[in-house]
Amino acid sequence: MYVLGIESTAHTFGVGIVEDGEVLSNERDVYKPASGGIIPREAALHHYTLGPSILKAALKRAGVGIKEIDLFAFARGPGILSCLKTGAQMAAFLSAKYGREVVGVNHCIAHIEIARKCSGFADPLMLYVSGGNTQIITFQNGRYVVFGETQDIGIGNLLDKVGRRLGIPFPAGPKIEEYAKAGKHYIKMPYSIKGMDVSFSGIETFISRVQNEHRIEDVCFSLQETVFSMLIEASERAMAYCKKDSMIIAGGVAANTRLNEMGKMMCGERGSSFARIPMEYAGDNGAMIAYTGYLMRDYDRQLPQPKPNFRTDAEVIKYR
């Protein structure tokens, strides 16, 4: 069974193809604003303009004809509405033209499922970290349960906001990580964690006050050490409470080496297993949508509408 997945929730337009759950292709292009953060109208235009060529590239790399596709999947949400619409419209067009059905995929769950597939872990604790989302997730009673989450902004959003203050272009995460490797002095920053929930906005405010007093390398080093420690501390409590013996980190910020080092260290001290997701699947991508669409192949296939506020815990999981 061939499933084609379309990702268009934010800055990335991606198309992936899987055959019986195995990835054949994973093509994408990322919208990068001239300055500042994502401009929804421009991002949607990027997706609309490049979508057809990315679709063709994915089919070519997979060695599959469009008429061979059995099911189309698209990222239904959460995300930016104008961006979500481009993916939904492409899925609707392909469905009508080739007489195939469509399934709408929760973007957050797709990150989780591709991470589970890559790790081989059946029931891990999941730390999901991306631009708009920061959640500690476990599976229970047919749903992904959000055990803890950010109370204000996602960690990726924090990194981008701090990046703009430091003159780092979007997306700021990779450059912050590079600077952090040269950091030598730790600057004490607000450490806001309450139970299983975290808060990041105070850190951005703090950095705005002190950034000119310290080397950019030390600011980035201290930022990473502080926010990643918060996340790993909350994750460890969740592992203990939920009695999990494995953990994965999913989402765009899962590409960060230091975050993975801290997660691996924590799991090692607990005698638990940890696996790092391949870089190709850390950021937004079409393969994760296609793979999750394959898992959902027996779901209702009527074309659903985009859902910008589609929460991880809102979807009933029938395939587990």
Beta strands, then each sheet from edge to edge (+ up, - down):
strand 1: 2-7
strand 2: 12-19
strand 3: 22-30
strand 4: 71-77
strand 5: 101-106
strand 6: 125-129
strand 7: 134-140
strand 8: 143-149
strand 9: 193-194
strand 10: 197-198
strand 11: 246-250
strand 12: 273-275
sheet 1: 3+ 2- 1+ 4+ 5+
sheet 2: 8+ 7- 6+ 11+ 12+
sheet 3: 9+ 10-
end
